[in-house]
Amino acid sequence: MSKSGDAIDRLLGVMQKLRGPDGCPWDQEQTHESLKSGLIEEAYEVIDAIESGDRSELKEELGDLLLQVIFHSQLGKEEGHFEFPDVVNGISDKLIRRHPHVFGEKKVSGTSEVLKNWDAIKKSEKMGKDGIPGSIVSGIPKHLPALQKAHQIQKRAARAGFDWEHIDDVFDKLHEEIEEVKEAISRNHEEDIRDELGDLLFSAVNVSRYLGHNPEELLNHNIKKFVRRFQSVEKSAHETGKDFSEFTLEELDVFWEEAKQAEG
């Protein structure tokens, strides 16, 4: 057996023992439902490791994420629904099916056509009982963060040809939504304000998507930047010996500008 096969068999054996009669009480109590939060947490820790650039940390976090797959597969086996080989063969079959330009005779001109073909194949796989293919924008995880979900929906619609022709059109829509928020505020209609703010956020995501950026990543980057600069403002305020609440906004803004300048 290959090195990879030996390693996987070892992990499967460890998992089976943990769930066995003489195993770990905690592991024995787990269910698909109880493991949900852990799965999400491990996925985000993989992302953190990627962004840190620490490949040793990435290796460890990928192992933790793989454990989640192995754990759910063990539960599936115990329930008589599926086993780990079924999971592996399922994704292998899907990759072959959705890459006819690699495993078949189909020719593609580039990434754009590959993605269009992927969506078309995926759509045909979701064919309804009435013979009507599933929607292009369906099947996106409902628990995906809202920014990421909006981004994915817009990307799929764009690949199907439902997209603006020029960036100016995207900005026109953004400005239109800003005016509609202002109008809703002037009418003091809370439901409309909420609705228009949602439209504004969706349009802002569209600007990011149109320019080839992931809004979730951009916002996370800016959150980190804001926290870093705000903490610098707090430090500067503390060094004066005065309480933070004693400063005016104008005075705090001076510290903010100093923090920006310090970053270069």
GUPATOR-975212 format. One record per residue (C-alpha): x, y, z; residue in one letter. Coordinates in nm, 2 decimals, decimal comma, m for minus. Layout:
% residues N
<rec xx="X" yy="Y" zz="Z" residuo="a"/>
...
This chain:
% residues 264
<rec xx="0,00" yy="0,00" zz="0,00" residuo="m"/>
<rec xx="0,11" yy="0,36" zz="m0,06" residuo="s"/>
<rec xx="0,24" yy="0,59" zz="0,21" residuo="k"/>
<rec xx="m0,09" yy="0,79" zz="0,18" residuo="s"/>
<rec xx="m0,30" yy="0,48" zz="0,20" residuo="g"/>
<rec xx="m0,11" yy="0,36" zz="0,52" residuo="d"/>
<rec xx="m0,15" yy="0,70" zz="0,68" residuo="a"/>
<rec xx="m0,53" yy="0,72" zz="0,60" residuo="i"/>
<rec xx="m0,58" yy="0,36" zz="0,73" residuo="d"/>
<rec xx="m0,40" yy="0,45" zz="1,05" residuo="r"/>
<rec xx="m0,62" yy="0,75" zz="1,10" residuo="l"/>
<rec xx="m0,93" yy="0,55" zz="1,03" residuo="l"/>
<rec xx="m0,82" yy="0,30" zz="1,29" residuo="g"/>
<rec xx="m0,75" yy="0,56" zz="1,55" residuo="v"/>
<rec xx="m1,10" yy="0,71" zz="1,49" residuo="m"/>
<rec xx="m1,27" yy="0,37" zz="1,51" residuo="q"/>
<rec xx="m1,09" yy="0,30" zz="1,84" residuo="k"/>
<rec xx="m1,19" yy="0,64" zz="1,98" residuo="l"/>
<rec xx="m1,55" yy="0,55" zz="1,91" residuo="r"/>
<rec xx="m1,53" yy="0,19" zz="2,02" residuo="g"/>
<rec xx="m1,64" yy="0,04" zz="2,36" residuo="p"/>
<rec xx="m1,30" yy="0,11" zz="2,52" residuo="d"/>
<rec xx="m1,26" yy="0,45" zz="2,35" residuo="g"/>
<rec xx="m1,30" yy="0,81" zz="2,46" residuo="c"/>
<rec xx="m1,62" yy="0,91" zz="2,64" residuo="p"/>
<rec xx="m1,63" yy="1,25" zz="2,46" residuo="w"/>
<rec xx="m1,58" yy="1,10" zz="2,12" residuo="d"/>
<rec xx="m1,84" yy="0,84" zz="2,19" residuo="q"/>
<rec xx="m2,10" yy="1,11" zz="2,26" residuo="e"/>
<rec xx="m2,05" yy="1,31" zz="1,94" residuo="q"/>
<rec xx="m2,31" yy="1,33" zz="1,66" residuo="t"/>
<rec xx="m2,32" yy="1,50" zz="1,32" residuo="h"/>
<rec xx="m2,51" yy="1,78" zz="1,49" residuo="e"/>
<rec xx="m2,27" yy="1,83" zz="1,78" residuo="s"/>
<rec xx="m1,97" yy="1,84" zz="1,54" residuo="l"/>
<rec xx="m2,10" yy="2,13" zz="1,33" residuo="k"/>
<rec xx="m1,94" yy="2,41" zz="1,51" residuo="s"/>
<rec xx="m1,61" yy="2,23" zz="1,53" residuo="g"/>
<rec xx="m1,61" yy="2,18" zz="1,15" residuo="l"/>
<rec xx="m1,66" yy="2,55" zz="1,09" residuo="i"/>
<rec xx="m1,40" yy="2,65" zz="1,34" residuo="e"/>
<rec xx="m1,14" yy="2,42" zz="1,19" residuo="e"/>
<rec xx="m1,21" yy="2,55" zz="0,84" residuo="a"/>
<rec xx="m1,14" yy="2,91" zz="0,96" residuo="y"/>
<rec xx="m0,83" yy="2,80" zz="1,15" residuo="e"/>
<rec xx="m0,70" yy="2,66" zz="0,81" residuo="v"/>
<rec xx="m0,76" yy="3,00" zz="0,66" residuo="i"/>
<rec xx="m0,58" yy="3,17" zz="0,95" residuo="d"/>
<rec xx="m0,28" yy="2,94" zz="0,89" residuo="a"/>
<rec xx="m0,28" yy="3,02" zz="0,52" residuo="i"/>
<rec xx="m0,27" yy="3,39" zz="0,59" residuo="e"/>
<rec xx="0,00" yy="3,36" zz="0,85" residuo="s"/>
<rec xx="0,23" yy="3,20" zz="0,60" residuo="g"/>
<rec xx="0,34" yy="2,93" zz="0,85" residuo="d"/>
<rec xx="0,34" yy="2,61" zz="0,66" residuo="r"/>
<rec xx="0,40" yy="2,40" zz="0,97" residuo="s"/>
<rec xx="0,08" yy="2,55" zz="1,12" residuo="e"/>
<rec xx="m0,11" yy="2,49" zz="0,80" residuo="l"/>
<rec xx="m0,01" yy="2,12" zz="0,80" residuo="k"/>
<rec xx="m0,14" yy="2,09" zz="1,15" residuo="e"/>
<rec xx="m0,47" yy="2,27" zz="1,08" residuo="e"/>
<rec xx="m0,53" yy="2,07" zz="0,77" residuo="l"/>
<rec xx="m0,50" yy="1,76" zz="0,99" residuo="g"/>
<rec xx="m0,76" yy="1,90" zz="1,22" residuo="d"/>
<rec xx="m0,99" yy="1,96" zz="0,93" residuo="l"/>
<rec xx="m0,93" yy="1,62" zz="0,79" residuo="l"/>
<rec xx="m1,02" yy="1,47" zz="1,13" residuo="l"/>
<rec xx="m1,37" yy="1,63" zz="1,09" residuo="q"/>
<rec xx="m1,42" yy="1,45" zz="0,76" residuo="v"/>
<rec xx="m1,30" yy="1,12" zz="0,92" residuo="i"/>
<rec xx="m1,52" yy="1,17" zz="1,22" residuo="f"/>
<rec xx="m1,83" yy="1,23" zz="1,01" residuo="h"/>
<rec xx="m1,74" yy="0,93" zz="0,79" residuo="s"/>
<rec xx="m1,71" yy="0,71" zz="1,10" residuo="q"/>
<rec xx="m2,06" yy="0,82" zz="1,22" residuo="l"/>
<rec xx="m2,19" yy="0,76" zz="0,87" residuo="g"/>
<rec xx="m2,05" yy="0,41" zz="0,88" residuo="k"/>
<rec xx="m2,20" yy="0,33" zz="1,22" residuo="e"/>
<rec xx="m2,54" yy="0,45" zz="1,10" residuo="e"/>
<rec xx="m2,51" yy="0,23" zz="0,79" residuo="g"/>
<rec xx="m2,53" yy="0,52" zz="0,55" residuo="h"/>
<rec xx="m2,18" yy="0,57" zz="0,40" residuo="f"/>
<rec xx="m1,81" yy="0,51" zz="0,48" residuo="e"/>
<rec xx="m1,49" yy="0,71" zz="0,42" residuo="f"/>
<rec xx="m1,42" yy="0,53" zz="0,09" residuo="p"/>
<rec xx="m1,77" yy="0,63" zz="m0,03" residuo="d"/>
<rec xx="m1,68" yy="0,99" zz="0,05" residuo="v"/>
<rec xx="m1,35" yy="0,97" zz="m0,14" residuo="v"/>
<rec xx="m1,50" yy="0,79" zz="m0,44" residuo="n"/>
<rec xx="m1,79" yy="1,03" zz="m0,45" residuo="g"/>
<rec xx="m1,56" yy="1,33" zz="m0,49" residuo="i"/>
<rec xx="m1,34" yy="1,15" zz="m0,73" residuo="s"/>
<rec xx="m1,64" yy="1,07" zz="m0,95" residuo="d"/>
<rec xx="m1,76" yy="1,43" zz="m0,93" residuo="k"/>
<rec xx="m1,42" yy="1,58" zz="m1,03" residuo="l"/>
<rec xx="m1,40" yy="1,35" zz="m1,33" residuo="i"/>
<rec xx="m1,76" yy="1,43" zz="m1,43" residuo="r"/>
<rec xx="m1,70" yy="1,80" zz="m1,40" residuo="r"/>
<rec xx="m1,37" yy="1,81" zz="m1,59" residuo="h"/>
<rec xx="m1,46" yy="1,66" zz="m1,93" residuo="p"/>
<rec xx="m1,18" yy="1,87" zz="m2,08" residuo="h"/>
<rec xx="m0,93" yy="1,67" zz="m1,87" residuo="v"/>
<rec xx="m1,09" yy="1,32" zz="m1,85" residuo="f"/>
<rec xx="m1,29" yy="1,34" zz="m2,18" residuo="g"/>
<rec xx="m1,27" yy="1,49" zz="m2,52" residuo="e"/>
<rec xx="m1,41" yy="1,84" zz="m2,46" residuo="k"/>
<rec xx="m1,19" yy="2,14" zz="m2,54" residuo="k"/>
<rec xx="m1,19" yy="2,46" zz="m2,35" residuo="v"/>
<rec xx="m1,03" yy="2,80" zz="m2,42" residuo="s"/>
<rec xx="m0,95" yy="2,89" zz="m2,06" residuo="g"/>
<rec xx="m1,06" yy="2,93" zz="m1,70" residuo="t"/>
<rec xx="m1,38" yy="3,13" zz="m1,79" residuo="s"/>
<rec xx="m1,51" yy="2,84" zz="m2,01" residuo="e"/>
<rec xx="m1,41" yy="2,58" zz="m1,75" residuo="v"/>
<rec xx="m1,62" yy="2,76" zz="m1,49" residuo="l"/>
<rec xx="m1,92" yy="2,80" zz="m1,73" residuo="k"/>
<rec xx="m1,90" yy="2,43" zz="m1,81" residuo="n"/>
<rec xx="m1,87" yy="2,35" zz="m1,43" residuo="w"/>
<rec xx="m2,19" yy="2,54" zz="m1,36" residuo="d"/>
<rec xx="m2,37" yy="2,38" zz="m1,66" residuo="a"/>
<rec xx="m2,28" yy="2,03" zz="m1,54" residuo="i"/>
<rec xx="m2,37" yy="2,11" zz="m1,18" residuo="k"/>
<rec xx="m2,70" yy="2,24" zz="m1,30" residuo="k"/>
<rec xx="m2,78" yy="1,93" zz="m1,50" residuo="s"/>
<rec xx="m2,68" yy="1,71" zz="m1,19" residuo="e"/>
<rec xx="m2,95" yy="1,89" zz="m0,99" residuo="k"/>
<rec xx="m3,22" yy="1,82" zz="m1,24" residuo="m"/>
<rec xx="m3,56" yy="1,82" zz="m1,07" residuo="g"/>
<rec xx="m3,82" yy="1,55" zz="m1,08" residuo="k"/>
<rec xx="m4,02" yy="1,76" zz="m1,32" residuo="d"/>
<rec xx="m3,73" yy="1,76" zz="m1,57" residuo="g"/>
<rec xx="m3,65" yy="2,13" zz="m1,50" residuo="i"/>
<rec xx="m3,28" yy="2,19" zz="m1,42" residuo="p"/>
<rec xx="m3,20" yy="2,34" zz="m1,09" residuo="g"/>
<rec xx="m3,12" yy="2,71" zz="m1,05" residuo="s"/>
<rec xx="m2,77" yy="2,84" zz="m1,12" residuo="i"/>
<rec xx="m2,78" yy="3,03" zz="m0,79" residuo="v"/>
<rec xx="m2,92" yy="2,74" zz="m0,58" residuo="s"/>
<rec xx="m2,71" yy="2,51" zz="m0,37" residuo="g"/>
<rec xx="m2,50" yy="2,77" zz="m0,19" residuo="i"/>
<rec xx="m2,46" yy="2,68" zz="0,18" residuo="p"/>
<rec xx="m2,72" yy="2,88" zz="0,38" residuo="k"/>
<rec xx="m2,47" yy="2,92" zz="0,67" residuo="h"/>
<rec xx="m2,21" yy="3,08" zz="0,45" residuo="l"/>
<rec xx="m2,12" yy="3,43" zz="0,57" residuo="p"/>
<rec xx="m2,35" yy="3,68" zz="0,40" residuo="a"/>
<rec xx="m2,08" yy="3,87" zz="0,22" residuo="l"/>
<rec xx="m1,93" yy="3,54" zz="0,08" residuo="q"/>
<rec xx="m2,28" yy="3,42" zz="m0,01" residuo="k"/>
<rec xx="m2,36" yy="3,74" zz="m0,20" residuo="a"/>
<rec xx="m2,03" yy="3,71" zz="m0,38" residuo="h"/>
<rec xx="m2,09" yy="3,35" zz="m0,48" residuo="q"/>
<rec xx="m2,44" yy="3,42" zz="m0,61" residuo="i"/>
<rec xx="m2,32" yy="3,72" zz="m0,81" residuo="q"/>
<rec xx="m2,03" yy="3,52" zz="m0,96" residuo="k"/>
<rec xx="m2,26" yy="3,25" zz="m1,07" residuo="r"/>
<rec xx="m2,51" yy="3,49" zz="m1,23" residuo="a"/>
<rec xx="m2,23" yy="3,67" zz="m1,40" residuo="a"/>
<rec xx="m2,09" yy="3,35" zz="m1,55" residuo="r"/>
<rec xx="m2,44" yy="3,28" zz="m1,69" residuo="a"/>
<rec xx="m2,42" yy="3,62" zz="m1,87" residuo="g"/>
<rec xx="m2,63" yy="3,82" zz="m1,61" residuo="f"/>
<rec xx="m2,38" yy="4,10" zz="m1,55" residuo="d"/>
<rec xx="m2,30" yy="4,46" zz="m1,61" residuo="w"/>
<rec xx="m2,11" yy="4,55" zz="m1,92" residuo="e"/>
<rec xx="m1,89" yy="4,82" zz="m1,77" residuo="h"/>
<rec xx="m1,77" yy="4,92" zz="m1,42" residuo="i"/>
<rec xx="m1,95" yy="5,26" zz="m1,46" residuo="d"/>
<rec xx="m2,28" yy="5,07" zz="m1,47" residuo="d"/>
<rec xx="m2,19" yy="4,90" zz="m1,14" residuo="v"/>
<rec xx="m2,11" yy="5,23" zz="m0,98" residuo="f"/>
<rec xx="m2,43" yy="5,39" zz="m1,11" residuo="d"/>
<rec xx="m2,62" yy="5,11" zz="m0,93" residuo="k"/>
<rec xx="m2,42" yy="5,17" zz="m0,62" residuo="l"/>
<rec xx="m2,50" yy="5,54" zz="m0,62" residuo="h"/>
<rec xx="m2,87" yy="5,47" zz="m0,69" residuo="e"/>
<rec xx="m2,88" yy="5,25" zz="m0,38" residuo="e"/>
<rec xx="m2,72" yy="5,52" zz="m0,17" residuo="i"/>
<rec xx="m2,99" yy="5,77" zz="m0,28" residuo="e"/>
<rec xx="m3,26" yy="5,51" zz="m0,20" residuo="e"/>
<rec xx="m3,12" yy="5,47" zz="0,15" residuo="v"/>
<rec xx="m3,12" yy="5,85" zz="0,20" residuo="k"/>
<rec xx="m3,48" yy="5,86" zz="0,07" residuo="e"/>
<rec xx="m3,59" yy="5,59" zz="0,31" residuo="a"/>
<rec xx="m3,43" yy="5,77" zz="0,60" residuo="i"/>
<rec xx="m3,60" yy="6,09" zz="0,51" residuo="s"/>
<rec xx="m3,94" yy="5,91" zz="0,52" residuo="r"/>
<rec xx="m3,83" yy="5,75" zz="0,85" residuo="n"/>
<rec xx="m3,96" yy="5,42" zz="0,73" residuo="h"/>
<rec xx="m3,77" yy="5,15" zz="0,93" residuo="e"/>
<rec xx="m3,86" yy="4,86" zz="0,71" residuo="e"/>
<rec xx="m3,76" yy="5,04" zz="0,39" residuo="d"/>
<rec xx="m3,44" yy="5,16" zz="0,56" residuo="i"/>
<rec xx="m3,35" yy="4,80" zz="0,64" residuo="r"/>
<rec xx="m3,44" yy="4,68" zz="0,29" residuo="d"/>
<rec xx="m3,25" yy="4,96" zz="0,11" residuo="e"/>
<rec xx="m2,94" yy="4,91" zz="0,34" residuo="l"/>
<rec xx="m2,94" yy="4,55" zz="0,23" residuo="g"/>
<rec xx="m2,96" yy="4,65" zz="m0,14" residuo="d"/>
<rec xx="m2,67" yy="4,89" zz="m0,08" residuo="l"/>
<rec xx="m2,45" yy="4,62" zz="0,08" residuo="l"/>
<rec xx="m2,54" yy="4,38" zz="m0,20" residuo="f"/>
<rec xx="m2,43" yy="4,65" zz="m0,46" residuo="s"/>
<rec xx="m2,11" yy="4,72" zz="m0,27" residuo="a"/>
<rec xx="m2,03" yy="4,34" zz="m0,29" residuo="v"/>
<rec xx="m2,10" yy="4,36" zz="m0,66" residuo="n"/>
<rec xx="m1,84" yy="4,64" zz="m0,71" residuo="v"/>
<rec xx="m1,58" yy="4,42" zz="m0,53" residuo="s"/>
<rec xx="m1,68" yy="4,11" zz="m0,73" residuo="r"/>
<rec xx="m1,68" yy="4,30" zz="m1,06" residuo="y"/>
<rec xx="m1,32" yy="4,42" zz="m0,99" residuo="l"/>
<rec xx="m1,21" yy="4,06" zz="m0,91" residuo="g"/>
<rec xx="m1,19" yy="4,09" zz="m0,53" residuo="h"/>
<rec xx="m1,35" yy="3,87" zz="m0,26" residuo="n"/>
<rec xx="m1,55" yy="4,11" zz="m0,03" residuo="p"/>
<rec xx="m1,52" yy="3,87" zz="0,27" residuo="e"/>
<rec xx="m1,14" yy="3,89" zz="0,25" residuo="e"/>
<rec xx="m1,14" yy="4,27" zz="0,18" residuo="l"/>
<rec xx="m1,36" yy="4,34" zz="0,48" residuo="l"/>
<rec xx="m1,15" yy="4,11" zz="0,71" residuo="n"/>
<rec xx="m0,84" yy="4,29" zz="0,60" residuo="h"/>
<rec xx="m0,99" yy="4,63" zz="0,68" residuo="n"/>
<rec xx="m1,12" yy="4,51" zz="1,01" residuo="i"/>
<rec xx="m0,77" yy="4,41" zz="1,11" residuo="k"/>
<rec xx="m0,64" yy="4,74" zz="0,99" residuo="k"/>
<rec xx="m0,91" yy="4,93" zz="1,19" residuo="f"/>
<rec xx="m0,84" yy="4,73" zz="1,50" residuo="v"/>
<rec xx="m0,46" yy="4,79" zz="1,47" residuo="r"/>
<rec xx="m0,50" yy="5,16" zz="1,43" residuo="r"/>
<rec xx="m0,76" yy="5,19" zz="1,70" residuo="f"/>
<rec xx="m0,54" yy="5,01" zz="1,94" residuo="q"/>
<rec xx="m0,26" yy="5,26" zz="1,85" residuo="s"/>
<rec xx="m0,50" yy="5,55" zz="1,93" residuo="v"/>
<rec xx="m0,58" yy="5,39" zz="2,26" residuo="e"/>
<rec xx="m0,21" yy="5,35" zz="2,34" residuo="k"/>
<rec xx="m0,15" yy="5,72" zz="2,25" residuo="s"/>
<rec xx="m0,44" yy="5,83" zz="2,46" residuo="a"/>
<rec xx="m0,32" yy="5,62" zz="2,76" residuo="h"/>
<rec xx="0,03" yy="5,76" zz="2,74" residuo="e"/>
<rec xx="m0,11" yy="6,11" zz="2,80" residuo="t"/>
<rec xx="m0,24" yy="6,00" zz="3,14" residuo="g"/>
<rec xx="m0,60" yy="6,10" zz="3,05" residuo="k"/>
<rec xx="m0,90" yy="5,87" zz="3,02" residuo="d"/>
<rec xx="m1,00" yy="5,78" zz="2,67" residuo="f"/>
<rec xx="m1,35" yy="5,93" zz="2,72" residuo="s"/>
<rec xx="m1,19" yy="6,27" zz="2,80" residuo="e"/>
<rec xx="m1,07" yy="6,33" zz="2,45" residuo="f"/>
<rec xx="m1,27" yy="6,50" zz="2,18" residuo="t"/>
<rec xx="m1,32" yy="6,33" zz="1,84" residuo="l"/>
<rec xx="m1,08" yy="6,59" zz="1,68" residuo="e"/>
<rec xx="m0,81" yy="6,50" zz="1,93" residuo="e"/>
<rec xx="m0,86" yy="6,13" zz="1,87" residuo="l"/>
<rec xx="m0,84" yy="6,19" zz="1,50" residuo="d"/>
<rec xx="m0,49" yy="6,33" zz="1,54" residuo="v"/>
<rec xx="m0,38" yy="6,01" zz="1,70" residuo="f"/>
<rec xx="m0,56" yy="5,82" zz="1,42" residuo="w"/>
<rec xx="m0,36" yy="6,01" zz="1,16" residuo="e"/>
<rec xx="m0,04" yy="5,94" zz="1,35" residuo="e"/>
<rec xx="m0,12" yy="5,57" zz="1,34" residuo="a"/>
<rec xx="m0,18" yy="5,58" zz="0,97" residuo="k"/>
<rec xx="0,15" yy="5,77" zz="0,91" residuo="q"/>
<rec xx="0,34" yy="5,52" zz="1,13" residuo="a"/>
<rec xx="0,22" yy="5,24" zz="0,89" residuo="e"/>
<rec xx="0,38" yy="5,42" zz="0,60" residuo="g"/>
